[in-house]
């Protein structure tokens, strides 16, 4: 230890003490787990925490994750572990299982981070830590801000990292389920050096004669962060001295703005969104009433809900804006594609966000009319039941037993030259006679007028004689007094799980 250790200019301990003020009392009372890679940032953090813990009597524990991506990584992890033990700090060395981290440049970085956080969560549970301390500093904050800005993200991506984060990151997926009725628990992520620049940390290491490990991947120009670190930020500092600190402070200010908007988004979500299994349903009228900024955020949240991810990173601004305009437009109809295999289906009163491969089937299952596969057909029995699907059936009953009301559809009387009556699915060219008896209308036009979604039309069941339609199961009957006389021997009714259903709505 240097002889001037207790009276150092530029000592970082006051910064760490200030950052500790953001931890909750219960977090300070429990052991604090420190992620240590051996680099200057995490090594300085571990040293500072050791000094700080000596003042408070706090328990510090360390975890070293060997990602096994370089031949020398095992030796580096062993040296860091030996240093921890020499300082009297309990340490766990975790080695990433072979094959967990996939090949590919940026993919490797993301996969390594996911696995690292999983191991952090496991070790925190094991030792009872409520806080995981990480060595991110001001340069990391500035680099993150520039990277996200150049990728074209929204405000949420420009906020950088908070000093303490208790939700909304990779640790969420590794939360320990609580007891019945309790929220899942997870450790807080604590980054006490976010206000400290890299130069100050390297100076601290020199002062205290700490010897960090150098990871050569931090110099790899293929990785975008390294390009920002070694080229963009030095140029920014040359042109605008203090640029790194300015960017880091800007990220903190933007974080406050983001927090306000996130709360507003939560309120808007309650007003107009419903997460329903593999779908998110948005009420269009309520959606239109929201500010465009909230509309975009609602769509981003819907995307993350369906994909089951924490952030909308990689979603992009252009597809969100196209979807937003489609939902906010006066007319319904149409699909808007989103990255990740998702699509937005815009209907008259609502919009649905779901997986493109399954969204239409998901929406059909939510309709309250019987549906069958395209091309389905069945002849009419004299008297009896025809099973359809999902609890639906059509029953022919004697006409004299059918009470008046919309649940029954009397069969039309046709002459001998007419095609036989059958039940089948809709086909292009189908028509019905208008109620006044003067002319016909295409059923497709009726679908458009009555806002019947495209994904349902070929699955609807109709009563037809040739191309002439008399009934759409669950929707309408076209049997006005001027269109065709009724048979006196039989009537149709729609059943659901054995009970009579209101079979005809609208035109009856």
N, C-alpha and C positions, 0 to 999 in steps of 0.2 A: 504494500500500500504506500503511495507517495507520502512524503513527510508533511505535505500541505493539504492532505485529504480533507481536513475538517474546516478549511477556510479557502475554498476554491472559487475563483472567478468563473462564471458560466456554469456553476453546478446545476444539474437538472433536477435535483431533489425537490426544490420548491414547486416546480411544474408538476411533478408527480403528486405531491401533497394536495395541490389545488384540484387535480383531476380526481383524486380519491373522494373529494367532496360530492361528486356526482353519484357515488355508490350508496345504496340503501344500507341502513344499519345492519340488517340481517346478512347482506352480502359481505360487509366488512367483518362480521363476526365469524363467518365460515372460512375454511381454507380458500386460498386463491391459487388457481392453477395457471401456470405461465407456459405459453407455447414458446419453445426455444429451438431455433434452427442453428444457432452458432454464428449467425451473421452479426454485424455491428448493432443493428437495431434491437434484436431480441436479447443479445448479450448485455447491452447497456441497460435494457429494461430489467433483466433478471438481477443485475448488480444493484440497480436503484431500488427494486422491490426488497431485496435483502436488507439494505440499509433502512428503508422505511419500515419494514416489518420488525426490525430490531427496536425501533422507537415505540411501536404500538403493541408488540407482542403478537402480531398476526402470523398465522401459519402460511408459509409459501411452499407450494409443490410445483414441480416442473414436469413437462412432457416433451419428449423429443420424437418427432415422426421421421423415420427413414423411409423415403418414398421409393428407394431401391431403383432409381432411374440412372444412377451413375455408379461405376465400380467402387469409387472411393467413398460413397455415402455412408457405408456401414462404419468405417473407421472414423469419419467425422462425427457421426452420432455417438460413438463410444467415447470420443474425447470430450464432447459436450456433457455427456452423462457423468464422466469422471470429474469434470469441473464442478458440476452441481453437487456431487457428493463431497468434494473437497470443501465446499462452502457450507456444508451441513444442510443441503436442500434435498429432500426426497425426490427422486426422479423416476419416471417410467419411460422406457424406450419402446416405441411401437413401430413395427415394420409392416409396410403395406404389402398385402398378399400379392403374389405374382399374377399378372393378368387383370388386376382390378383397374389399373390405369391404362386406357387404350392408347394406341400409337396415333401420331398426328400432332403437329405443333401446338396450336391453340387448344386443341382437344386435350392434350396432355396436361396443360396448365389447369384447365377447368376440372378435369377428372381428379388431379392431384389435390386440388383445393377441396373438392367434395369429400374425398376420403380423409383428408386431414381433419376436417370439421367433424366428421363422424367419430374419429378417434378422440378428438377433444371432448365430445359429448359423452362418450363411454367412460373416459377417465374421470371427468367431472362427477359423474354419477358414482363412480367407484370410490372416490375419496371424499364425497360430500361437498364439493366446491360449488358455490353459487355464482362464481365469476371466473371467466377465462380471460387472462390478460395477454394482449398481443402487442407486438412492437411497431405497428404502423406509425409513421411520423408524417410531418408536414409535406415533405416531397412526395410521399405516396399519395397523399390527399390531392396535391396539385396534379400529379400524373393521372390519377383516376378521373379528375374533373376534365382534363384535356382529352383523354381517351373517349369519354362518354360524349363530350361536346362534338368531337370530330365524327363520331358514329351517328350523330343526329338524333340523340334521345331527347325526351322531354325533361321537365323540371325534376322529376323524381330521379333521373339518372345523373343530374348535375349536383346533387346534394352531397356527394362524397360519403365519408364515413363519420358517424357520430362518435363522441367519446365513449358513450355507453349505449349499447343496443340490446334490447331485451326481446325483440320479436322482429320478423321480417327478413330473416337471412337463412343460411343453410342449416343453422342449428335447429330451426323449427321442425324440420322433418325428422330429427333425431330426438325430439322431446320425449321425456319419460312420462308415459300416461299416468295421470294421477288416480286417486281413488274415485269411486263412483260419485259423480256430481262435481268433481273438482276439475280445474283446468290442468292441462298437461304442464309439467315443469321443465325448464331448460335453464342453463346458466346464462348470465349476461355476458356479452362481449365487451371488454373494457380495453380501450386504447388510450392510455394516459399520455402518450408522447405525440399526439396529433398536432400540438402547437409547437413542436420542436423540429427544426430543420436537420437534414442529414449531416451538414457540416458540423453542427453543434454536437450531434451524437458521436461522430467520428472523433471530434476533439475530446469528448468525455472518455471514450475508449483509450485514447492516448494518455490522457491524464492519469487514469486509473490502471494503466498498463494491462489493459484487456487485449487479448489477441483473437480477433474474430476469424471465422472461417470464410473463405471467399468461394462463392458458388459461381462457376463459369457460365452457367445458364443466364445469369444476370447481365452478361455481356453479349449474348446471342442476338445479332441484329435482326433475325427473322421474327422474333417476338416483338409485337407492336409496342408494348410497354417499354421495352429497352430502347426503341427508337425515340419515344417521347423523353425518356430519362437522359439519354446520352446526346440527343441532337436538339429536340424542340425546346426543352427547358433551359439548357445552357444558352441557346440563342435568345430566348425570351429574357433571361437574366442580363444578357449583354445589351439588349435594346431597352429593357425596362428593369433596372436594378430593383431587386425585391419582389420580382414577379411571382416567385414560388410562394412566398408568404402571402402575397395578395390573393393568389388563386386559392390557397388553403383557407384564408379567412372568408373568401367569397362562398366557398362550399358550405361553411358553417351558417352563413346568413341565408343561403338558399335552403338549407335544411329546415330553418324556422318557417320559411314560406311553404315548403313542401308539407310540413306538419299541419299547417292550417288547411291547406288544400286536401290533404288526406282525410281530415276530419269532415270537411264539407262533402267529400266523395262518399264517405261512410253514410252520411245522412241521405245523400241522393240515392245511394244504393237501396236503402230501406224504402224510399219513395217509389222507385220505378223498376227494380230488378228482382228477379226470383231465380235462385239457383235450383234447378229441378233435375237431379240426376246428372245425365251427360249433357244437359242443356242449361243455358242461361236465357231467360225470357225477359225482354225489356218492354215495358208499356210505352208505346210510341208517343202518346199524348203527353205523358209526364216527362219523357225523355226530351221532347221538343222544348219544354218549358225550362230546362236546365241551361246554364251558360255553356257555350261551345267547349270551353276548357274542361268543364265537368263531364260533358258528353264524351270527350276523348278519353278521359280517365275511367269512366264507366266501362267503355269498350275494352280498355286495357285490362281492367280488373276482370271482366267477363272472360277474356282470353286466358288469363292466368287460372281462373276457376276451372275452365274446361280442360286445360292442359295439365292442371295439377302441379304448377310450378310457382315459385315464390315471386319472381319478377317477370316483367314483360320485355326483358332484354332480347334484342333481335327482332322485335315486332315491327319496328319502323313506323315513320309518321305517315307515309303516303297511303298504305292500305287502311290505316285507322281513319284517316280523313275521308277516304272514299266511302267507307262503311258508315261513318257519322253522317255524311251528307245524304246517303241513301235512306237512313232511318229517319232523318229530320225532314226529308222531302214530303210534299203533300201526298203523293201517290204511294200506294203499296206495290208489292211485287218485286221480284228480282232477287238475285243472289250477289253477295259481295265476298270475294275470297280474302282470307287472311293467311299469313304465314303459319307454318306448322300444321297444315292440313285442316284448317278450320274454315268455316264459312258463316256468313250472316244471311239468314233468310228473312226478307222483309215482307210482312203481311199487313193487312189493313190496320189492325189495332195494336199489333205487337211485332217485335223482331226477335228472332231466335239466333243464338250463337252456339255452334256445336261443331262436331267433327264432320267434315264434308262427306265421309263415307257412310255415316249413320244418321245424319240429322233428319233426313226426310222420314225414315222409319220411326225415329223417336217422336217426331211431330205427329205422324199418323196414329201412333199408339195413344195419343192424347185426345183424339177426336172422339166425339160421343155419337158416332154413327157406325154401322157395321161396314167393314172393309174386307175385301178378299183380294187374291192375287190377280193381276191383269190377265184377261182371257178366260176367267172363270165363267161357267154357265151351268144351268140346271133346268130341266123341264119342270113344269108345274104338275104336282100330283092332283088327283081329284079332291082329296081331303087329306091333310097331314102336315108334317113339319119337315122343313129343309134346314139342316144345320149349316151355319155359316162359319164364323170364327170368333174366338175370344168371348164365348158366352152368348153370341147372337144367333137367332134363328128366325125364319119366316114360317108362318103357319097359315094354311088355308082352312077356313072354317065355313060351315054352312051359313049362307047369307042371313037366314032367319034367326041365327043365334048371335049375329054381330050387332051389338048396340050402336046407336049413332055416336059419332065422335071421331076425332082425328086419328085414333089408334088403329082404325080399320080402313082399308082401301077396297071398295067394291071392284070386282073384275069387269072390264069392258066387254060388251057383247060385240063380236066380230063376225063378219060374213064368212062364208065358206072359202072365198078366194083369198082371204087374208092369211099371212103367215101365222103360225101358232104362237101363243103367248109363252115366253120363257123368261127366266131370271138370268141376267148376265151382267158383265161389266160394261161400262160406257165405251163406245167406239166413235171415232170421228165420223161425222155425217148423221149422227142421231139427231132426231127432231121431235118436237111435240106440237100439237095443235093449240093455237092461241085460244084463250077463254071465249072470245067473241066468235070463234069459228071461222074467222076470215084470215086464213093463212097459217103459216107455221113459223117456228123459230128454232134455230140450231141450239142444241143443248149446250154446246161450247160457249155460245154467247150468253146463255143463262148463267153458266158458271162464272163468267167474267162479271156480269151484272150483280151477282150475289156473292162475289168475293170468295168463291170456292178455290182453295189453293191448288196449284198445279200438281203437287205431290200426292193429292188425294183423288184426283179425277179418274184415273184409270183403275182405281180400286173401289169405286162406288158401285153399288148394286142397283140395276134398273129393271123395271118390268117393261118388256118390249115385245112388239110384233113387227119383225123386220127392223126397219130404222125408226119406227114410230115408238116414242117413249110415253108411258102412262104413269110411271111412278119412279121416284128415287128413294130407296130405302132410307128412312130417317130424315129426309129433307123435304120432299115435296111430292104432290100428286097433281097430274094434269088431266082431270076427269070432270071438267065443267059440264054443265047441262047441254051446252051446244057442241061438245066435241065428240061424244060417243055415248050410246045408251049403255046401261049397266046390266050385267047378268044378274039373274035373281037367285042363282044357286050357290054362289061362293063369294067369299071376301078374303082379302089378305090382311094379316096383321104382323107386326114386328115384335119379336120377343127378345128380352135380354135376361139371361139366367132364369128362364122359365116364366117371367112375368111380362105382361103386356107393356110395350113401350110406346110413347107418343111417336107414332111412325111418320107422320107427315107434318111438315112445318112450311109456312110461307104460302105457296100457291096450292090451295086445296079445293 
